[in-house]
Amino acid sequence: MDYAGRVVHNKEMIVSFEKKKLADQLGNPRTCIQSYGVAMQKMIHRRLNELSAAPCLETMRGIGDCHELHGVSKGLLAIDLIGKQRMVFRPAAPSSSYTENNCIAWAKIDDVIIVGVGDYHK
């Protein structure tokens, strides 16, 4: 599967990237290794494969501690990579991705945008 492009289609989930630079960095194995190392590159691509293979975000609940962020990061989600490193993403259509209680409607999300990779705990 090639992540060098802007959008990846597989089954129902659509995975895209907020910026072309991020798509290029994560999509090119050599560039990804230079930026994050071999182990992180493997985990990043594993998580991208898992996201793109899922029919909706609900499927990801038990994979890699996929979780909603809170506070100033409300509306974003994260999935564990290695250590405190996370892949951060958001629903592509935020207005239709929330329940009446203003929580993310995991079962309705089949299109996500990767925002970044890093340690937001700092």
N, C-alpha and C positions, 0 to 999 in steps of 0.2 A: 504494500500500500504506500502511496506517495503523498507525503504531507507538504511537499515543497510548494504546492499550489495554494491559492487563497481559500478554497472550500473543498471539503472532502465529503463525498456522499457514500454511504454504505448502509443498506437496509433503510431504516427510517431516520436515524439520528444524523443531523448535519452538524459538522464541527468546522467552524471558521475561526479566523484569528483577527484580533482587534486591529493589528497593524501588519503591513506587509513584511516589515523587518522581523517581527516576531515569527511570522510564518516561515520566512527564509531561515531564521536561526534554528527553529525547532524542527523544520522539515528536512534540512540537510544534515545527515548524520555526522559528517566531518565538522561542520560549523557547530553543531550541538555538542559534540565531544569537546571541541576547543573551548566552548563557553562553560560547560557544566561537568565535563569528565565522562568517562565511559559508562560508569554505573548509572549516573543520572540520565544519560542519553537513552540507555536501555529502558529505564523506568518511565521516562517521558513518553517514549514511543509505545510502551505497554499501555499506559493510561490513555493515550490518544486512540489506540486500537480498541480498548474497552469502551470508551465513549462512543466511538463511531459504530461499534457493533450493537450497542444498546438500542432497543426500539424507543425508549424514552428514559428520562433521567431517573425515574423511580427504580429502574433496574440497577442503578449505580449505588443505591443506598448501602448495600453491604460490601461494596468494593472500595478498598483503599480509604476507608473512613471518609467518604464523600459527605460533606456537611455544609450547611449554610453559615455564612459569616454574619456578624452582628455589629452594632454600633455604626461607625462611619463607613464600614464595608457592607452594610445591609444591602441585600439584593445580589450579592456575589456569593459564589460557592467555591469550595476548595476540595481538592483530593490530595491525599498524602503521596509524596514521592519517596525521598530518603531523608531520614532525620526530621528536621523541622522544615524542610523544603516542601512547598506545595505548588500545585498547578491551580491557578485561580481562573475562574470563568464565570460567565453570566448567561442568563437566558437571552436569546436573540430578540424575542418579542416580549419585553418586560410587562407591558400592560395586561396581556392575556395570560401571564405566567403566575398570577397571584390568586389566592383564595379570598373569600370575603373577609377573613381575619388578617389579611395582609401578609400571609405566609406564602412561600413559594409552593406552587402546585406542581410537585415533582412529576406526577403522571401525565401532565399536559405538555411538558417540555421535551421537544424532539429536535431542537435547534439551539446550539450553544456557541458562544464566542469566547475563545481563550484570550484572557486579558494579560496573563503573565505567569512567570515561574519565579519563585523565590521564597524567602523566609519573612513572612509578614509579622512574626512574633517580636521582632526587634523593637 
